Amino acid sequence: MFRRLPGIVHYSAAFFRQIPIRHASFDKNNAAALFSKLYKIPIDLKRNDDHPCRFYYFEHDGNKFEVQVNNFPEEAETVYTLVRDGEEIFDFDPLPSNWKLPTRRPR
């Protein structure tokens, strides 16, 4: 039985089917399954200074994942896009609550 945890947003499979998937070689079902897996685990995001729109990144299972912030709502339907090894694979919104943003840099 699936146990709901307080303070964590839970998504249904129907929710994942409704989100547009942007990809070249990664199919929609695999992208949704991967995001569903990543969504459930705690992730400490790190600052990404390599790309102007991909502010955060993390590594998992030998892959580099970046969180791209889209130009919402003008050009994109969702706020974020998950990028795996340079390939945009999944659009999502909101940022999962168990993904911790890095602390702010001192000025």
Buried (B, 14 or more C-beta within 10 A) or exposed (E): EEEEEEEEEEBEEEEBEEBEBBBEEBEBEBBBEBBBEBBEEEBEBEEBEEEEEBBBBBEEEEEBBBBBBBEEEEEBEBBBBBBBEEEBBBBBEEBBEBBEEEEEEEE
